[in-house]
Amino acid sequence: MRYLSLIRHAATFWNHEGRVQGQRDVPLSAAGVAQAHALGRRFAGTEVVLYTSPLGRAQETAALAFPGQTATPDARLKELNFGVFEGHTLSERLELQAWRTWSADPFFTPAPGGESYRELRERAVAWLDGLHDAPHVVAVTHSGTIQMLLSHALGLDRPRWRKRFYLGHASVTGLVLDGHEIFIERVNDTQHVQNPVPVVEEVLLEP
């Protein structure tokens, strides 16, 4: 039996501005740096095998939260490639017909110049299936990636429900892995973050 901690990266400047990041590299904000340090205090003294998305915000979060720990970057842990929508705010996207069309079926339809959530889930599950056989694995990744792994654990084929599972910045979602069985132990645990960044609008940012 193994434990997997899925950590969403800490907050960035674009998170505060409500811009779609996708696979763009945006640095952590001052609040995000504080969140990453809070993660470090939570995991202090815990022996883990550490993986990260290769995107900068995940790498920066991991470096601050797990100083001195060797992290293995894996491209399969990247956020969804939002293609032409990356960098746009919600109000800008709502004016685009392409956004409205894609939002109708983002699981099967790739974003223009990007990918679909089905493609994201396939690569995330492929990573999970080949996971290191260690008692406690930590992956610093992204909300979309974690949501797709949750949909896989729940056996949902068309997970439009994912917006119902809000994942705060620097949150911890825990899975227990027992052979081929996956048990969800916790979702969006932010008890270590004393002053969460207000991101109420963020639940509206993605379809």
N, C-alpha and C positions, 0 to 999 in steps of 0.2 A: 504494500500500500504506500502510495506517494502523495505528497501535497504540492499543489501548484498555486503559487500566488501570482495573479495577473494584475499588474499595476499600470494604471493609466498615467501617462506622463504628466508632469506638473504644468501649470498654466504658462502660456506664452503671450507675447504682445498681441498677436492676432486673435487669441481667445478673447482678450478684453475688447477687441474691436469687432468681434463677431464675424470674422472672415474665415472662409473655408480654407483649411491648411492642406488637407490631403497629404501629398508627398512633397510639399514644399518644406524647406528648412527655415524655421523661425525660432529665434532664441527665447529662452525662458524670461519672463518678466521678474521683477524683484519679488513679487508675491509668489511666483512659481519657484524661485530659488528657496524661499522660506519653506514652501511645501515640501520640496525635495529634502531639505535638512530635517524636517519633521519625520519624513519617511525613514531617514537614517537613524533617528533616535528610536523609532518603533522597531526596526530590525537589528539594532545594535546587539552584537553577540550571537546572532543567529547564523548558523552555518548553512549556506545555500549554494546552489549552482545557478549562475546568473546569465540570462539571455537578454538581449535588447533588440528592438527595431534599430536599423542603421540610421534612421532619421535623427537629426540633431537634437530635437527636443527630448527624445527618449534617451539618447546617449548622455545628454547633459544631466537629466534626472538621475540616471543610474550612477553616473560618476559622483554626484553630490550625495546620493543616498547610501551608496556602497563604496566609500573611498578605499582604494587599495585592492578592491575585488576585481579579478579578471572577468570581463563580460564577453560573451560570444554574440556578435551581431548576426542576425538572420533576416534576410530580405523578406521572408514569408511573414514576418511580424509587422511589416509596414502597414500604415493606414491605407484606406481605399484611395486609389488614384481617381480623383474627381475631375481630371482632365481640364477642360476649358473653364470650369467653375471655380477653380482654385484661385484664391485671392479676392473673391467677391464677397460682399456683405449680403445679408438676407434680402434687404430691400433691392439691391442690384440684381440678385438672382430672380426675384419674383417678377421682374420686368422681362426676363428672357423666356421666349417660347420654348427653347431647348430645355431649360430647367423644368418647366411645367410638364413637358412631355416625358422627360426622364423620371421625374418624381412620381409619375403614375405607376411605374414598375421598375424600381431601381435594383431589385434582386436579380432579375433576368436580363435587364437592359443595361449595357455598358454606358457610363457617362461619355459624352462626346470627347474623344481623345483620351479616355480613361478606361475604367473597368467597372464591372457589375459587382454587387455584393455577393453573388454566387461565386465569382472568381476569387474574391477576398476570402470567403469561407473555405473554399477548396485548398488554398495555399496555407491558411491558418491551421486547418485540420491536418494537412500533410506534416506541418511542423509538430503538431501535438502527437501524431502517431509515431514519430521518430524521436520522441523526447528522451533525454538523458535519464538513465535509471538511477536516480538519486532520491533520497528521502524528501528533500525540499528543493523545489525548483522555483525560481523567480523569473518572470518575464516582464520587462518594462516595455510597454507597447502603447496601443491607442484604443480609443473607445469603440470604433467600428470593429476592430480586430477582436476585442474582448466580447462584444455583443454577438459576433458570428460564432465564437467558440461556445458561448452560452446557448445559442440556438442549436448548435450541434449536440451539446450535452442534453438538451431537452427533446431532441429528435424532431424539431420543427423544420418542415420543408420549405416554407415560404415565410420567413420570419419578419413580416412587416411589424410585428409586435415590438421590435427592438427598441423603438423610441420609448416604450414604457419602462425600460430598464435604464434609468439615468445613471451615468458613471461620472462622478466628480473628478476634478484634477487631483492626481496623486492618490486616488482611491485604490483600495485593495479588494479584489474579488478572488475568493478561494475555492479551488476545486480539489476534491479527493479522488485520486485515480487508483482503482483497484482492478487490475487486469484490463478488461475491455469496458468496465463499468466506470461511469463518471458521476460523481455526486457533487452538487453545488452546496458548498459549506457557508459561503457568505457572498454578498454582492454589494459593491459601492460602500465599503467600510472606510470612513474618513475620520474616525475618532482621533487620529493622531494630528489632524489639521485643525488648529485652534480657531482660525478665522478663514473659513472657506471663501474663495473668491465668488462674488455673486454672479451667477451665469444663468439666470432664469431664462433668458432668451435663447440660450444655446439648445434647448430641447427642440426649438423650431428650426434650427439651422440646416438639418439634414432630413431627407425624406424617410 
